[in-house]
Amino acid sequence: MSKVYDRGGKMNVYSADGKICQKSKKIPNVNTLLNVLREMGKQKRH
């Protein structure tokens, strides 16, 4: 599953796994970055 975000008038698709824009390879905002880091921390604990 992927999400679509509106960035500067252009619609970009972000992968649900990495939540990173597949075109520009950038994380859309700080909250997304924090969520990705939290998920990575959870995966390392298991």
C-alpha positions as a Markdown table, in Angstrom:
| # | Residue | x | y | z |
|---|---|---|---|---|
| 1 | Met | 0.0 | 0.0 | 0.0 |
| 2 | Ser | 1.3 | 3.5 | -0.8 |
| 3 | Lys | 0.2 | 7.0 | 0.1 |
| 4 | Val | 0.0 | 9.9 | -2.3 |
| 5 | Tyr | 1.1 | 13.4 | -1.0 |
| 6 | Asp | 0.8 | 16.7 | -2.7 |
| 7 | Arg | 4.2 | 18.4 | -2.8 |
| 8 | Gly | 4.4 | 21.8 | -4.5 |
| 9 | Gly | 1.4 | 21.1 | -6.7 |
| 10 | Lys | 2.7 | 17.7 | -7.9 |
| 11 | Met | 1.3 | 14.5 | -6.7 |
| 12 | Asn | 4.0 | 12.0 | -5.6 |
| 13 | Val | 3.6 | 8.5 | -4.4 |
| 14 | Tyr | 5.4 | 7.4 | -1.2 |
| 15 | Ser | 6.0 | 3.8 | -0.4 |
| 16 | Ala | 4.4 | 2.5 | 2.8 |
| 17 | Asp | 7.6 | 0.6 | 3.7 |
| 18 | Gly | 10.0 | 3.5 | 3.7 |
| 19 | Lys | 7.6 | 6.4 | 3.6 |
| 20 | Ile | 10.1 | 8.1 | 1.3 |
| 21 | Cys | 9.3 | 9.9 | -2.0 |
| 22 | Gln | 10.4 | 7.5 | -4.7 |
| 23 | Lys | 11.1 | 10.3 | -7.2 |
| 24 | Ser | 13.2 | 12.6 | -5.0 |
| 25 | Lys | 14.2 | 10.1 | -2.3 |
| 26 | Lys | 13.3 | 12.6 | 0.4 |
| 27 | Ile | 11.2 | 12.2 | 3.5 |
| 28 | Pro | 8.2 | 14.6 | 3.3 |
| 29 | Asn | 8.4 | 16.1 | 6.8 |
| 30 | Val | 9.9 | 15.8 | 10.3 |
| 31 | Asn | 6.9 | 13.9 | 11.7 |
| 32 | Thr | 7.3 | 11.2 | 9.0 |
| 33 | Leu | 11.1 | 11.0 | 9.9 |
| 34 | Leu | 10.3 | 10.5 | 13.6 |
| 35 | Asn | 7.8 | 7.8 | 12.8 |
| 36 | Val | 10.3 | 6.0 | 10.5 |
| 37 | Leu | 12.9 | 6.1 | 13.3 |
| 38 | Arg | 10.4 | 4.8 | 15.8 |
| 39 | Glu | 9.5 | 1.9 | 13.5 |
| 40 | Met | 13.2 | 1.1 | 13.0 |
| 41 | Gly | 13.8 | 1.1 | 16.7 |
| 42 | Lys | 10.8 | -1.3 | 17.2 |
| 43 | Gln | 12.2 | -3.7 | 14.6 |
| 44 | Lys | 15.7 | -3.8 | 16.2 |
| 45 | Arg | 14.2 | -4.8 | 19.6 |
| 46 | His | 12.5 | -7.9 | 18.2 |
